[in-house]
Amino acid sequence: MTLTKKTREANLDVLRIVSMLLIILLHSIDHSGVLERSEVGSTGMYFYVRFTYAMCMVCVNIYVMLSGYFMVNAKFRLHKLITLWMEAAFYSFVLKLLFMLAGKETFSLFSLASCFFPILTGRYWFLTIYVGMYLISPFLNILIHAMTKKQHSLLNLCLFGIMSVWVSIHPVIAGMNSGGGWGLAWFAVLYLAAAWLRLYYTPDGKPLKFFAVYFAIPLLMAAAQVVLKVYGNIPGAGMMHTVVGHWFRYDSAPVYIMTVCLFAGFRNVRMQGEKLSKVITFIASLTFGVYLIHEHMGISRRWTEWLVGTPSAHLGGYLIQMVESVLAVFVVCAGIDLLRAYLFRLAERKITACWKRTDGENSCGRK
């Protein structure tokens, strides 16, 4: 979902793909009703759904960190925002029009016109906040490059404490306006963390320790919720349930640690083979389109009904539904975005050829 392509690292492109799969999985859990069904299901089903949900919570954070990682040494370029807007507006308009023509939505010229302003209207919340982060990134970079390693480390530690740990311990206090991980302040926190990893962290090629932490924390989070469900009548359980519930946020301390560990783990992965790296980079380039399509307001709450239907109450059946739906959404949306990219390139070449003048006359026949 980031547009920075100046320096490609295939291992981080794999992380981009994994993160998009986690986003789709998170949305499938949110929109299919499986969270609610697990409340009355077996303990095993409840634990697995909570574990999966916790594991997916890093998805948005990862994309923000990928952006910060590449943008900390990059220059601000307006054309990137224009490209971002064009792709988002294209899908907003085309998909909205298709739903209107199919009779799924009431035809409205105003609604169609608003599709050309997807960032201002907040049609995609991530995109809106991302643009805000991109606009302030030059100033964040000035701050980052003016600091020493020690100052940068202390700043990250301070922000982690007041924006993440605080709200994870005492849910009554909203921290320092982190927005629950949905706001620009939290994106800036992640940007600074990614910049530190880019500037000061040297991979040693040993990712397993980071992956172990990434998987261990969701296990503990899910286990805590299972214990509270089983022993919900003990004194203080209500308050603890509220506290643990706040761990399932983008800006919680457990999710922040998971995010950093997963990012650092993939930085330590070493990709072998130029051809494989090119394939991975190509697939990763389609992930932004996958996001725009499956999270379109006309599709986001429908695709789980089309693919999943009623979530299976049986763990084995749920696993099959989960894998099938996530892969199907990714493959179909990636295929659509591949077609869109081809049409855009074709139109661009046609326009360029049309206005290229030769002997006083352009190729469109105008003098």
N, C-alpha and C positions, 0 to 999 in steps of 0.2 A: 504494500500500500504506500510505500515511500517511492518517490520519483527520483531519488538520487542514484545515479548509475555510473558516476565517474570512475569509481574503483569497485570492481566486482570481487566478491569473495564467495566462492561457491558454498562453503560451509554455512555462511550466513544466509545465502539464498535457500538452502535446505531449511534453515530455521524459519525463514519467511513462509515457506510452504507449510511447514508443520504448524506454525501459528495460525495460518488461515484455516487449516483443518480443525484446529482447536476452536476457532471462532464459530465455524459452522456447527461443530458439536455442541458448543455452549448455547447457541441459538436453538438447536434442536431440542435441548433439554428445557430451555426457557419456554418455547412455544408449543411443545407437544403435550404438556401437562404431566410429564413423567415425574417431576418433583413432587407434585401434589399426590400422585398415585403412590409414590414410594412411602409416603407418610403412613399409609394404611397397609402397606405390603409387608413382606417378610423382612427380618432384620438384615439378612444378606443383601437383598435388593436395595434396602435403604442405605446400607453402608456403601455399596458400589456406586449408586447414583450420586451420593454426596462426595465420594472420592473423585469420581469423574468430573463433577461440577467444580470441585476445588482445583483439580489439575488444570482445568480449562481457564481459570481466572487470570492466568498470565498473558492471555492472547493479545489483548489490547496493549498492555504494558510493553510486550516484546516489540510490537510494531513501532511504538514511540521510541524505544531505545534503538532500534535499527536506524530510524531517522536521525536521532541525535548522534549516533556513532559515525554516520557518513557526513552529516552536515557540519560537524564541528570544524572541519578543515575545508569546507566548501564555501563558495561565494553565493550570495543571494542572486537568484535569476528569476526575473518576472515571467519568462516564458514557461517556467515550470508550473507556476500558478495558473497560467492560461491553459496549459495542457491538462492540468488537473480539473479545471472548471469545464473544459470542453467535453471530457469523457463523462464526468458526472452529469452534465446537462443532457448529453446524448441519451444516456440510459434513463434519466428521469423522464424525459419527454417521450421517447419511443415506447417505453413500457407503459407509461400512463396512457398514451394514445391507444395502444393495443387493448388495454383493459376497457377503455371507453368504447372502442369499436366492438368489443366482444359483449358489451352490455353488462359488464361487471361493475362499472362505475358510471355515474351520471356525467354526460358530456358537459364540459365547462371550459370556455375559452380562457377564463381567468386562471383556472387550475392548470391548464396547459402552459400558459405564459409563465406561471410561477416556477415551472420546471427548469427554466433557463437561469434560475437563481438558487441552485441547490445549496450553495454555501450560506447565503444570507438567510434563507428560510429554514435552515437546519434540517433538511430532509435526511441527511446522514450526519448524525451528531459527531461521529469521529472526524469526518471530513472538515466540519466547521471548526472544531478545536484544533485540528492539525494545521489548518491554514493560519489560525492565530499563532500557533507555535512557530510556523515557518516565517511569519512576519517579524517576530521578535528574535528569531535565531541569530541575526547578525549582532544584536546587542548581547545576547547570551554568550556568543563566541568571544566578544571583546572581554567580557568578564572572565571567561574560562582561561583565555590565553594570558591575561594579566595576573592570574593567580599562580602561586607556587603549587607544587604537588601537595604539600602539607595543608595549605589553605583550602585547596579544592577538596581534599579528603575530609577536613573538619566541616566544611560547608555541607558536603553530602551527608555526613553523620548527623549534623544538626537538623537538616531537613528531614532525614529519616525519623528522628526522634519526635519532632513537633508535628509532622504531617502524617506519620504512619503509626509509630509505636503508641503515641498518645491516644489516638482514636481506637486502637486495637485493645487497649487496657481499660479505658473508661469511655464507653459508647455514648454517655450523656454529653460529653464534650466533643464538639465537631472538629477538633483539631484546628489548624490554621487555614480554614477555607480551602481544603483540598478538593472539595466538591465530590467526595465519594469516589474519586478516581475518574470522574467525568468532566473535569474542568481543566482550564489552561494552567492553573497553578501546579496540578499534579503532573501534567505533561512536561512542565519545566523541570520538575524534580527528576523525572526519568531521563530527560535530555542531559542534565548535568551528570547523572550516574553513568550514562552511556559514554559521554565525553571522557570521563575519567578512565573507563575501560579502554578507550581508543588511545589515549595519550600515555597512560602509565602502566597498563597491565600487559605483561608478556606471557603468552600462552606457553605451556610446557608440554603440550600434546597428550595430557592425561585428563580426559573429560569425565571419567567415571565418578569421581568424588563429587563433582557438581551435579551430575545426573542423579546420584544417590540421594542428595539433599532435596533435589526437586521432587522426587517421588515420595520421599519420607514425610515431608510436610503435609501433603494432602491426605496421606494415611492417618496421620495424627489428628488432622482437622475432622476427617470423617469419623474416626474412632470417638472423638470428643462428642460429636453430635449423637452417635449411637448410645453412648453412656447416658447422656442427658435425656434421650428418648426413653431408655429403659428405666432410669431412676429419676424420672421427672418430678416425683413427689417429695424428694428430699429437700430440706431447708436450703434456700439459696439457689436452687436449681433454675428458678425463673431468671434471676439476674445473670447466671452463668450462661444460660441459653441465649440471652441477648448479646452478651459479650462474644460468645463463639459465633453467633450469627454475623457479627460485624467483621469477623475474619474473612468472610466471603465477599470481599470488596476489592476493587482494583488497588486501592490505596492502603490496604491493611499490611501490617508488618510481615505476616507469613507469606502473603502473595508477593510483596516486594522482594523478600529473600528468595523465593522461588524463581522470580523473574530474573534476578541477577545471576543466580546459579545456572539457570537454563541458558542464558545468554553466554556466560563464561564457558559453560560446557561446550557449546557449539563453536566458540572461538578456538577451542582446543582440538576440535575435530579436523583432521587433515584429509582433504579430498584428493583422490588419486585418479588421474586420467583427464586429459583435456576435453575429450568428447563428452564424457559424463558431466563435467563441469558446465559445458555449453548447454546441454539438455536441461540441467537443473536451473541454470540462469534463465533459460527461455521459459520454462514453466513458472518460475517465480515472477517473471514479468507480467503474467496473466492474473496474479492474485488480486490486484486492485480491482480489476473487472469482476472477478468472482465476488468480491465484497459488494460492489455497487449493484450487481444483479440480484443476489440472494437476499440483500437487505433493503431492496426497494420496497417502499411502503405497501405496494400492491401485492408483493410476493412474500415478504418476510414472515407473515403469520399464516400463509397458505401452504407453503411448500411442505411443511411437516404433515399437513393433512393429506397432501397428494402422495407423499412417499411413505410416511410412517403410519398414518391412520391413528388407531387407538394403540398407544404404547403397550407392549406386552408386559404383563405382570410377572412373567417368568424371566429370571435373569438370563438364561440362555437365549430366549427369544428376543429379549431387549438388546442383547449384544449384537445379534444378527441385524436387527433393525437399525441400530446405531451405525454400524460399519457401512451397511448398504446405503443409508440415506446420506451420510457425510460424503462418501466417495462419489455417489451419484450427483450430488449438488456441485461438488468441486469440478468433476469432469464435464458436466453439461455447461456450467457457467464459464469454465475455461474455454470450451469449444466456441461458445457464443462470442466471448471476448476476442478470441483468435480471428473469427470472421469479421468482427468490428474493426480490429486493427488492420486487417487486410483491406477492407473497404476504405478506411481512412487514408492508408498509404496510396491506394489507387486514386482516390480523389485528389490527394496532394500532388501526385505526379501529373495528373490531368490538368490541374490548375497551373502548375509550374510550366508545363509544356504549352499551355494555352497562351500564357503571357510572355513567353520567351520570343523575343523579336529576332527575325532573320531577314536581312535585306529590306528593312523598313516595314516588314509585314509580319505580324505574329502568326502562330500556327492556327489561330481561330479565324484567320482570314480578315482581321481588322487592320486598317492602315493607320 
